[in-house]
């Protein structure tokens, strides 16, 4: 535990700089995601037929990461004891 604290004390300025950079990049990405999401939502609200198709497609796309995670978990732990 002492080496962990020493690590932070020795690299305090670098950790602070990297943390602020991470916060900045996350904020910028979140801003653009909200901007794109609101604009797409406004556009799709004007075209109900297209919105149903696009929302269904995006819902299917969102399931891909969880299916991949399930595949990895079944590969590494086929008897479900680690789930």
Phi and psi restraints in degrees (range 20) as a CNS / XPLOR table:
assign (resid 1 and name C) (resid 2 and name N)
       (resid 2 and name CA) (resid 2 and name C) 1.0 -64.5 20.0 2
assign (resid 2 and name N) (resid 2 and name CA)
       (resid 2 and name C) (resid 3 and name N) 1.0 -38.5 20.0 2
assign (resid 2 and name C) (resid 3 and name N)
       (resid 3 and name CA) (resid 3 and name C) 1.0 -67.8 20.0 2
assign (resid 3 and name N) (resid 3 and name CA)
       (resid 3 and name C) (resid 4 and name N) 1.0 -30.7 20.0 2
assign (resid 3 and name C) (resid 4 and name N)
       (resid 4 and name CA) (resid 4 and name C) 1.0 -65.8 20.0 2
assign (resid 4 and name N) (resid 4 and name CA)
       (resid 4 and name C) (resid 5 and name N) 1.0 -44.9 20.0 2
assign (resid 4 and name C) (resid 5 and name N)
       (resid 5 and name CA) (resid 5 and name C) 1.0 -66.5 20.0 2
assign (resid 5 and name N) (resid 5 and name CA)
       (resid 5 and name C) (resid 6 and name N) 1.0 -40.9 20.0 2
assign (resid 5 and name C) (resid 6 and name N)
       (resid 6 and name CA) (resid 6 and name C) 1.0 -62.4 20.0 2
assign (resid 6 and name N) (resid 6 and name CA)
       (resid 6 and name C) (resid 7 and name N) 1.0 -37.5 20.0 2
assign (resid 6 and name C) (resid 7 and name N)
       (resid 7 and name CA) (resid 7 and name C) 1.0 -57.8 20.0 2
assign (resid 7 and name N) (resid 7 and name CA)
       (resid 7 and name C) (resid 8 and name N) 1.0 -46.7 20.0 2
assign (resid 7 and name C) (resid 8 and name N)
       (resid 8 and name CA) (resid 8 and name C) 1.0 -68.6 20.0 2
assign (resid 8 and name N) (resid 8 and name CA)
       (resid 8 and name C) (resid 9 and name N) 1.0 -38.3 20.0 2
assign (resid 8 and name C) (resid 9 and name N)
       (resid 9 and name CA) (resid 9 and name C) 1.0 -68.2 20.0 2
assign (resid 9 and name N) (resid 9 and name CA)
       (resid 9 and name C) (resid 10 and name N) 1.0 -36.5 20.0 2
assign (resid 9 and name C) (resid 10 and name N)
       (resid 10 and name CA) (resid 10 and name C) 1.0 -73.3 20.0 2
assign (resid 10 and name N) (resid 10 and name CA)
       (resid 10 and name C) (resid 11 and name N) 1.0 -31.4 20.0 2
assign (resid 10 and name C) (resid 11 and name N)
       (resid 11 and name CA) (resid 11 and name C) 1.0 -115.9 20.0 2
assign (resid 11 and name N) (resid 11 and name CA)
       (resid 11 and name C) (resid 12 and name N) 1.0 30.5 20.0 2
assign (resid 11 and name C) (resid 12 and name N)
       (resid 12 and name CA) (resid 12 and name C) 1.0 -56.2 20.0 2
assign (resid 12 and name N) (resid 12 and name CA)
       (resid 12 and name C) (resid 13 and name N) 1.0 -48.7 20.0 2
assign (resid 12 and name C) (resid 13 and name N)
       (resid 13 and name CA) (resid 13 and name C) 1.0 -66.5 20.0 2
assign (resid 13 and name N) (resid 13 and name CA)
       (resid 13 and name C) (resid 14 and name N) 1.0 -39.1 20.0 2
assign (resid 13 and name C) (resid 14 and name N)
       (resid 14 and name CA) (resid 14 and name C) 1.0 -67.5 20.0 2
assign (resid 14 and name N) (resid 14 and name CA)
       (resid 14 and name C) (resid 15 and name N) 1.0 -41.3 20.0 2
assign (resid 14 and name C) (resid 15 and name N)
       (resid 15 and name CA) (resid 15 and name C) 1.0 -64.5 20.0 2
assign (resid 15 and name N) (resid 15 and name CA)
       (resid 15 and name C) (resid 16 and name N) 1.0 -42.1 20.0 2
assign (resid 15 and name C) (resid 16 and name N)
       (resid 16 and name CA) (resid 16 and name C) 1.0 -63.0 20.0 2
assign (resid 16 and name N) (resid 16 and name CA)
       (resid 16 and name C) (resid 17 and name N) 1.0 -44.0 20.0 2
assign (resid 16 and name C) (resid 17 and name N)
       (resid 17 and name CA) (resid 17 and name C) 1.0 -62.6 20.0 2
assign (resid 17 and name N) (resid 17 and name CA)
       (resid 17 and name C) (resid 18 and name N) 1.0 -45.7 20.0 2
assign (resid 17 and name C) (resid 18 and name N)
       (resid 18 and name CA) (resid 18 and name C) 1.0 -66.7 20.0 2
assign (resid 18 and name N) (resid 18 and name CA)
       (resid 18 and name C) (resid 19 and name N) 1.0 -36.4 20.0 2
assign (resid 18 and name C) (resid 19 and name N)
       (resid 19 and name CA) (resid 19 and name C) 1.0 -66.4 20.0 2
assign (resid 19 and name N) (resid 19 and name CA)
       (resid 19 and name C) (resid 20 and name N) 1.0 -42.3 20.0 2
assign (resid 19 and name C) (resid 20 and name N)
       (resid 20 and name CA) (resid 20 and name C) 1.0 -66.2 20.0 2
assign (resid 20 and name N) (resid 20 and name CA)
       (resid 20 and name C) (resid 21 and name N) 1.0 -38.3 20.0 2
assign (resid 20 and name C) (resid 21 and name N)
       (resid 21 and name CA) (resid 21 and name C) 1.0 -64.1 20.0 2
assign (resid 21 and name N) (resid 21 and name CA)
       (resid 21 and name C) (resid 22 and name N) 1.0 -42.4 20.0 2
assign (resid 21 and name C) (resid 22 and name N)
       (resid 22 and name CA) (resid 22 and name C) 1.0 -62.3 20.0 2
assign (resid 22 and name N) (resid 22 and name CA)
       (resid 22 and name C) (resid 23 and name N) 1.0 -43.7 20.0 2
assign (resid 22 and name C) (resid 23 and name N)
       (resid 23 and name CA) (resid 23 and name C) 1.0 -61.2 20.0 2
assign (resid 23 and name N) (resid 23 and name CA)
       (resid 23 and name C) (resid 24 and name N) 1.0 -42.4 20.0 2
assign (resid 23 and name C) (resid 24 and name N)
       (resid 24 and name CA) (resid 24 and name C) 1.0 -63.1 20.0 2
assign (resid 24 and name N) (resid 24 and name CA)
       (resid 24 and name C) (resid 25 and name N) 1.0 -48.7 20.0 2
assign (resid 24 and name C) (resid 25 and name N)
       (resid 25 and name CA) (resid 25 and name C) 1.0 -63.7 20.0 2
assign (resid 25 and name N) (resid 25 and name CA)
       (resid 25 and name C) (resid 26 and name N) 1.0 -38.3 20.0 2
assign (resid 25 and name C) (resid 26 and name N)
       (resid 26 and name CA) (resid 26 and name C) 1.0 -65.9 20.0 2
assign (resid 26 and name N) (resid 26 and name CA)
       (resid 26 and name C) (resid 27 and name N) 1.0 -40.8 20.0 2
assign (resid 26 and name C) (resid 27 and name N)
       (resid 27 and name CA) (resid 27 and name C) 1.0 -65.5 20.0 2
assign (resid 27 and name N) (resid 27 and name CA)
       (resid 27 and name C) (resid 28 and name N) 1.0 -42.8 20.0 2
assign (resid 27 and name C) (resid 28 and name N)
       (resid 28 and name CA) (resid 28 and name C) 1.0 -64.1 20.0 2
assign (resid 28 and name N) (resid 28 and name CA)
       (resid 28 and name C) (resid 29 and name N) 1.0 -44.4 20.0 2
assign (resid 28 and name C) (resid 29 and name N)
       (resid 29 and name CA) (resid 29 and name C) 1.0 -63.5 20.0 2
assign (resid 29 and name N) (resid 29 and name CA)
       (resid 29 and name C) (resid 30 and name N) 1.0 -40.8 20.0 2
assign (resid 29 and name C) (resid 30 and name N)
       (resid 30 and name CA) (resid 30 and name C) 1.0 -65.0 20.0 2
assign (resid 30 and name N) (resid 30 and name CA)
       (resid 30 and name C) (resid 31 and name N) 1.0 -41.0 20.0 2
assign (resid 30 and name C) (resid 31 and name N)
       (resid 31 and name CA) (resid 31 and name C) 1.0 -59.0 20.0 2
assign (resid 31 and name N) (resid 31 and name CA)
       (resid 31 and name C) (resid 32 and name N) 1.0 -48.2 20.0 2
assign (resid 31 and name C) (resid 32 and name N)
       (resid 32 and name CA) (resid 32 and name C) 1.0 -68.7 20.0 2
assign (resid 32 and name N) (resid 32 and name CA)
       (resid 32 and name C) (resid 33 and name N) 1.0 -34.5 20.0 2
assign (resid 32 and name C) (resid 33 and name N)
       (resid 33 and name CA) (resid 33 and name C) 1.0 -65.3 20.0 2
assign (resid 33 and name N) (resid 33 and name CA)
       (resid 33 and name C) (resid 34 and name N) 1.0 -41.9 20.0 2
assign (resid 33 and name C) (resid 34 and name N)
       (resid 34 and name CA) (resid 34 and name C) 1.0 -66.2 20.0 2
assign (resid 34 and name N) (resid 34 and name CA)
       (resid 34 and name C) (resid 35 and name N) 1.0 -42.8 20.0 2
assign (resid 34 and name C) (resid 35 and name N)
       (resid 35 and name CA) (resid 35 and name C) 1.0 -60.1 20.0 2
assign (resid 35 and name N) (resid 35 and name CA)
       (resid 35 and name C) (resid 36 and name N) 1.0 -49.1 20.0 2
assign (resid 35 and name C) (resid 36 and name N)
       (resid 36 and name CA) (resid 36 and name C) 1.0 -65.3 20.0 2
assign (resid 36 and name N) (resid 36 and name CA)
       (resid 36 and name C) (resid 37 and name N) 1.0 -42.3 20.0 2
assign (resid 36 and name C) (resid 37 and name N)
       (resid 37 and name CA) (resid 37 and name C) 1.0 -62.4 20.0 2
assign (resid 37 and name N) (resid 37 and name CA)
       (resid 37 and name C) (resid 38 and name N) 1.0 -42.9 20.0 2
assign (resid 37 and name C) (resid 38 and name N)
       (resid 38 and name CA) (resid 38 and name C) 1.0 -67.6 20.0 2
assign (resid 38 and name N) (resid 38 and name CA)
       (resid 38 and name C) (resid 39 and name N) 1.0 -43.4 20.0 2
assign (resid 38 and name C) (resid 39 and name N)
       (resid 39 and name CA) (resid 39 and name C) 1.0 -63.8 20.0 2
assign (resid 39 and name N) (resid 39 and name CA)
       (resid 39 and name C) (resid 40 and name N) 1.0 -43.5 20.0 2
assign (resid 39 and name C) (resid 40 and name N)
       (resid 40 and name CA) (resid 40 and name C) 1.0 -65.4 20.0 2
assign (resid 40 and name N) (resid 40 and name CA)
       (resid 40 and name C) (resid 41 and name N) 1.0 -38.6 20.0 2
assign (resid 40 and name C) (resid 41 and name N)
       (resid 41 and name CA) (resid 41 and name C) 1.0 -62.3 20.0 2
assign (resid 41 and name N) (resid 41 and name CA)
       (resid 41 and name C) (resid 42 and name N) 1.0 -41.3 20.0 2
assign (resid 41 and name C) (resid 42 and name N)
       (resid 42 and name CA) (resid 42 and name C) 1.0 -65.4 20.0 2
assign (resid 42 and name N) (resid 42 and name CA)
       (resid 42 and name C) (resid 43 and name N) 1.0 -44.2 20.0 2
assign (resid 42 and name C) (resid 43 and name N)
       (resid 43 and name CA) (resid 43 and name C) 1.0 -64.5 20.0 2
assign (resid 43 and name N) (resid 43 and name CA)
       (resid 43 and name C) (resid 44 and name N) 1.0 -43.8 20.0 2
assign (resid 43 and name C) (resid 44 and name N)
       (resid 44 and name CA) (resid 44 and name C) 1.0 -69.3 20.0 2
assign (resid 44 and name N) (resid 44 and name CA)
       (resid 44 and name C) (resid 45 and name N) 1.0 -26.9 20.0 2
assign (resid 44 and name C) (resid 45 and name N)
       (resid 45 and name CA) (resid 45 and name C) 1.0 -68.9 20.0 2
assign (resid 45 and name N) (resid 45 and name CA)
       (resid 45 and name C) (resid 46 and name N) 1.0 -20.2 20.0 2
assign (resid 45 and name C) (resid 46 and name N)
       (resid 46 and name CA) (resid 46 and name C) 1.0 -87.3 20.0 2
assign (resid 46 and name N) (resid 46 and name CA)
       (resid 46 and name C) (resid 47 and name N) 1.0 -15.1 20.0 2
assign (resid 46 and name C) (resid 47 and name N)
       (resid 47 and name CA) (resid 47 and name C) 1.0 -128.7 20.0 2
assign (resid 47 and name N) (resid 47 and name CA)
       (resid 47 and name C) (resid 48 and name N) 1.0 85.2 20.0 2
assign (resid 47 and name C) (resid 48 and name N)
       (resid 48 and name CA) (resid 48 and name C) 1.0 -63.7 20.0 2
assign (resid 48 and name N) (resid 48 and name CA)
       (resid 48 and name C) (resid 49 and name N) 1.0 -35.1 20.0 2
assign (resid 48 and name C) (resid 49 and name N)
       (resid 49 and name CA) (resid 49 and name C) 1.0 -66.7 20.0 2
assign (resid 49 and name N) (resid 49 and name CA)
       (resid 49 and name C) (resid 50 and name N) 1.0 -43.1 20.0 2
assign (resid 49 and name C) (resid 50 and name N)
       (resid 50 and name CA) (resid 50 and name C) 1.0 -70.9 20.0 2
assign (resid 50 and name N) (resid 50 and name CA)
       (resid 50 and name C) (resid 51 and name N) 1.0 -35.5 20.0 2
assign (resid 50 and name C) (resid 51 and name N)
       (resid 51 and name CA) (resid 51 and name C) 1.0 -63.4 20.0 2
assign (resid 51 and name N) (resid 51 and name CA)
       (resid 51 and name C) (resid 52 and name N) 1.0 -37.5 20.0 2
assign (resid 51 and name C) (resid 52 and name N)
       (resid 52 and name CA) (resid 52 and name C) 1.0 -62.2 20.0 2
assign (resid 52 and name N) (resid 52 and name CA)
       (resid 52 and name C) (resid 53 and name N) 1.0 -43.7 20.0 2
assign (resid 52 and name C) (resid 53 and name N)
       (resid 53 and name CA) (resid 53 and name C) 1.0 -65.2 20.0 2
assign (resid 53 and name N) (resid 53 and name CA)
       (resid 53 and name C) (resid 54 and name N) 1.0 -47.2 20.0 2
assign (resid 53 and name C) (resid 54 and name N)
       (resid 54 and name CA) (resid 54 and name C) 1.0 -68.3 20.0 2
assign (resid 54 and name N) (resid 54 and name CA)
       (resid 54 and name C) (resid 55 and name N) 1.0 -40.7 20.0 2
assign (resid 54 and name C) (resid 55 and name N)
       (resid 55 and name CA) (resid 55 and name C) 1.0 -66.4 20.0 2
assign (resid 55 and name N) (resid 55 and name CA)
       (resid 55 and name C) (resid 56 and name N) 1.0 -37.6 20.0 2
assign (resid 55 and name C) (resid 56 and name N)
       (resid 56 and name CA) (resid 56 and name C) 1.0 -64.4 20.0 2
assign (resid 56 and name N) (resid 56 and name CA)
       (resid 56 and name C) (resid 57 and name N) 1.0 -43.1 20.0 2
assign (resid 56 and name C) (resid 57 and name N)
       (resid 57 and name CA) (resid 57 and name C) 1.0 -62.8 20.0 2
assign (resid 57 and name N) (resid 57 and name CA)
       (resid 57 and name C) (resid 58 and name N) 1.0 -45.8 20.0 2
assign (resid 57 and name C) (resid 58 and name N)
       (resid 58 and name CA) (resid 58 and name C) 1.0 -67.4 20.0 2
assign (resid 58 and name N) (resid 58 and name CA)
       (resid 58 and name C) (resid 59 and name N) 1.0 -33.6 20.0 2
assign (resid 58 and name C) (resid 59 and name N)
       (resid 59 and name CA) (resid 59 and name C) 1.0 -63.9 20.0 2
assign (resid 59 and name N) (resid 59 and name CA)
       (resid 59 and name C) (resid 60 and name N) 1.0 -39.3 20.0 2
assign (resid 59 and name C) (resid 60 and name N)
       (resid 60 and name CA) (resid 60 and name C) 1.0 -67.8 20.0 2
assign (resid 60 and name N) (resid 60 and name CA)
       (resid 60 and name C) (resid 61 and name N) 1.0 -39.2 20.0 2
assign (resid 60 and name C) (resid 61 and name N)
       (resid 61 and name CA) (resid 61 and name C) 1.0 -63.7 20.0 2
assign (resid 61 and name N) (resid 61 and name CA)
       (resid 61 and name C) (resid 62 and name N) 1.0 -36.3 20.0 2
assign (resid 61 and name C) (resid 62 and name N)
       (resid 62 and name CA) (resid 62 and name C) 1.0 -68.4 20.0 2
assign (resid 62 and name N) (resid 62 and name CA)
       (resid 62 and name C) (resid 63 and name N) 1.0 -19.6 20.0 2
assign (resid 62 and name C) (resid 63 and name N)
       (resid 63 and name CA) (resid 63 and name C) 1.0 -80.8 20.0 2
assign (resid 63 and name N) (resid 63 and name CA)
       (resid 63 and name C) (resid 64 and name N) 1.0 -14.8 20.0 2
assign (resid 63 and name C) (resid 64 and name N)
       (resid 64 and name CA) (resid 64 and name C) 1.0 -60.6 20.0 2
assign (resid 64 and name N) (resid 64 and name CA)
       (resid 64 and name C) (resid 65 and name N) 1.0 -46.5 20.0 2
assign (resid 64 and name C) (resid 65 and name N)
       (resid 65 and name CA) (resid 65 and name C) 1.0 -60.8 20.0 2
assign (resid 65 and name N) (resid 65 and name CA)
       (resid 65 and name C) (resid 66 and name N) 1.0 -38.8 20.0 2
assign (resid 65 and name C) (resid 66 and name N)
       (resid 66 and name CA) (resid 66 and name C) 1.0 -70.9 20.0 2
assign (resid 66 and name N) (resid 66 and name CA)
       (resid 66 and name C) (resid 67 and name N) 1.0 -33.5 20.0 2
assign (resid 66 and name C) (resid 67 and name N)
       (resid 67 and name CA) (resid 67 and name C) 1.0 -67.5 20.0 2
assign (resid 67 and name N) (resid 67 and name CA)
       (resid 67 and name C) (resid 68 and name N) 1.0 -37.9 20.0 2
assign (resid 67 and name C) (resid 68 and name N)
       (resid 68 and name CA) (resid 68 and name C) 1.0 -65.7 20.0 2
assign (resid 68 and name N) (resid 68 and name CA)
       (resid 68 and name C) (resid 69 and name N) 1.0 -41.1 20.0 2
assign (resid 68 and name C) (resid 69 and name N)
       (resid 69 and name CA) (resid 69 and name C) 1.0 -63.4 20.0 2
assign (resid 69 and name N) (resid 69 and name CA)
       (resid 69 and name C) (resid 70 and name N) 1.0 -39.7 20.0 2
assign (resid 69 and name C) (resid 70 and name N)
       (resid 70 and name CA) (resid 70 and name C) 1.0 -63.8 20.0 2
assign (resid 70 and name N) (resid 70 and name CA)
       (resid 70 and name C) (resid 71 and name N) 1.0 -41.4 20.0 2
assign (resid 70 and name C) (resid 71 and name N)
       (resid 71 and name CA) (resid 71 and name C) 1.0 -62.0 20.0 2
assign (resid 71 and name N) (resid 71 and name CA)
       (resid 71 and name C) (resid 72 and name N) 1.0 -43.0 20.0 2
assign (resid 71 and name C) (resid 72 and name N)
       (resid 72 and name CA) (resid 72 and name C) 1.0 -64.8 20.0 2
assign (resid 72 and name N) (resid 72 and name CA)
       (resid 72 and name C) (resid 73 and name N) 1.0 -41.0 20.0 2
assign (resid 72 and name C) (resid 73 and name N)
       (resid 73 and name CA) (resid 73 and name C) 1.0 -68.0 20.0 2
assign (resid 73 and name N) (resid 73 and name CA)
       (resid 73 and name C) (resid 74 and name N) 1.0 -35.3 20.0 2
assign (resid 73 and name C) (resid 74 and name N)
       (resid 74 and name CA) (resid 74 and name C) 1.0 -69.8 20.0 2
assign (resid 74 and name N) (resid 74 and name CA)
       (resid 74 and name C) (resid 75 and name N) 1.0 -32.6 20.0 2
assign (resid 74 and name C) (resid 75 and name N)
       (resid 75 and name CA) (resid 75 and name C) 1.0 -70.6 20.0 2
assign (resid 75 and name N) (resid 75 and name CA)
       (resid 75 and name C) (resid 76 and name N) 1.0 -44.8 20.0 2
assign (resid 75 and name C) (resid 76 and name N)
       (resid 76 and name CA) (resid 76 and name C) 1.0 -84.1 20.0 2
assign (resid 76 and name N) (resid 76 and name CA)
       (resid 76 and name C) (resid 77 and name N) 1.0 -19.3 20.0 2
assign (resid 76 and name C) (resid 77 and name N)
       (resid 77 and name CA) (resid 77 and name C) 1.0 -145.4 20.0 2
assign (resid 77 and name N) (resid 77 and name CA)
       (resid 77 and name C) (resid 78 and name N) 1.0 75.0 20.0 2
assign (resid 77 and name C) (resid 78 and name N)
       (resid 78 and name CA) (resid 78 and name C) 1.0 -68.6 20.0 2
assign (resid 78 and name N) (resid 78 and name CA)
       (resid 78 and name C) (resid 79 and name N) 1.0 -18.1 20.0 2
assign (resid 78 and name C) (resid 79 and name N)
       (resid 79 and name CA) (resid 79 and name C) 1.0 -96.3 20.0 2
assign (resid 79 and name N) (resid 79 and name CA)
       (resid 79 and name C) (resid 80 and name N) 1.0 9.8 20.0 2
assign (resid 79 and name C) (resid 80 and name N)
       (resid 80 and name CA) (resid 80 and name C) 1.0 63.7 20.0 2
assign (resid 80 and name N) (resid 80 and name CA)
       (resid 80 and name C) (resid 81 and name N) 1.0 14.4 20.0 2
assign (resid 80 and name C) (resid 81 and name N)
       (resid 81 and name CA) (resid 81 and name C) 1.0 -76.1 20.0 2
assign (resid 81 and name N) (resid 81 and name CA)
       (resid 81 and name C) (resid 82 and name N) 1.0 -20.8 20.0 2
assign (resid 81 and name C) (resid 82 and name N)
       (resid 82 and name CA) (resid 82 and name C) 1.0 -97.3 20.0 2
assign (resid 82 and name N) (resid 82 and name CA)
       (resid 82 and name C) (resid 83 and name N) 1.0 0.7 20.0 2
